[in-house]
């Protein structure tokens, strides 16, 4: 099972952890990995987007990427800080490598390296850790 990033100087990686002094909540879970490590799909689906988790106006963060997979019409997975091997329209299988983990340390010195993972079900964020209890790669 993958480990969720605990508390570090940048915050906590758990779902619903407070952000910006409690003004907002973390909408995903941060799974610990290493820079350059392969990232596999938790479930199979269609690649619907290769994009950017931050504004392209942010010179510091604009190199970060995200991969979005539609698992069912109601379920979407998003993987942040992943340099993609896949393209929109491609079907991927559970456990297939979709990219490699990007380096977070240059933007967030001292942060535990991780991939941020979000799930939306019927347009609402859900806790990935609870959902993934039954998903094994």
C-alpha positions, 0 to 999 in steps of 0.5 A, a space after each residue: 500500500 502506498 504511504 500518504 505524506 505526513 506533516 512537513 514544513 509545507 503542510 500535511 498530505 492527507 485528504 481534507 487537511 487544512 490549507 492557507 491557514 484553514 481557509 481551504 481544504 486539501 482536495 486529494 491525498 499526497 502519495 509519497 514517491 521519489 523524483 523520476 519514479 514511475 507512476 501507475 494508474 490506480 484504475 483503468 480508464 481514458 486519458 481525458 487531459 494532460 494539463 497544468 495544476 497551476 496557472 501558466 503565469 506562475 514562472 515558478 510552478 508552470 512546469 508541473 503537469 497533471 494527468 486526468 483519467 475518466 474511469 467511468 462517466 461518474 468517476 475522474 482521477 487526477 494525478 498531479 506532478 506527473 510528467 506524462 507518457 500517455 496522450 488524451 484519448 488513450 485508454 490505459 489499464 490498471 497498473 499501466 505506467 502513465 508517467 514519472 514523478 516530477 521534482 517538487 524540491 526546487 519549488 518546495 524546498 524540504 517537502 516530502 516528494 509525492 504525487 497528489 492524487 484526486 478523485 471526483 465522483 459525480 463532480 464532488 471530491 472524495 477521499 482517495 485513501 478510502 476509495 483506494 482501500 479496495 484498489 490494489 496494483 
